[in-house]
């Protein structure tokens, strides 16, 4: 009886070790395989930062009527060859999202890779997809894991705004969200960010 119990415990331990190894291996390769938007850290306080971003070129689409999944799908079709040059464009991080407001439908954007932006950016063939310049500047940023939405987002935005004010910066009313991970990433391993432009 003790041998069976010990054997079962060993099997469970082996499965746990295998799962942890797979998670760590995936963690080390999934996000790191994508080009990421360039920025410089000007101030840092744990998960809170002031960053300077250069101008970035984004391929964007609205989020209001069809939701995040439809928006992601349209952008993914663009980088998969759904453009006037029928070429694939490398996936990058993060995916930037601006929430729906009173006068705006909200939008989702993929960062155009540096080598593509420096040469010729393919034009979208879908009328709901556009190429836009995201003006550079200074941003207050908070990084967190977990689900991107609801009370977690509100609490982190409030924490960021208080930190920005305490540092003597003037914050924009608008906010951006940034997601760095594929949808299947477990919540504890996600890298999410809230960005607020500073004046």
ABEGO torsion letter per residue (X at the ends): XAAAAAAAAAAAAAAAAAAAAAAAAAAAAAAAABBBBBBBBABBBEABBBBBBBBBBBBBBBAAAAEAAAAAAAAAAAAAGBBAAGBBBBBBOBBBBBBBBAABAEBBBBBBBAAAAABBBBBBABAABBBBBBBBEBBBBBBBBEBBEEAAAAAAAAAAAAAAAAAGBBBBABBBBBBABBAABBAAABBBBBBBBBX
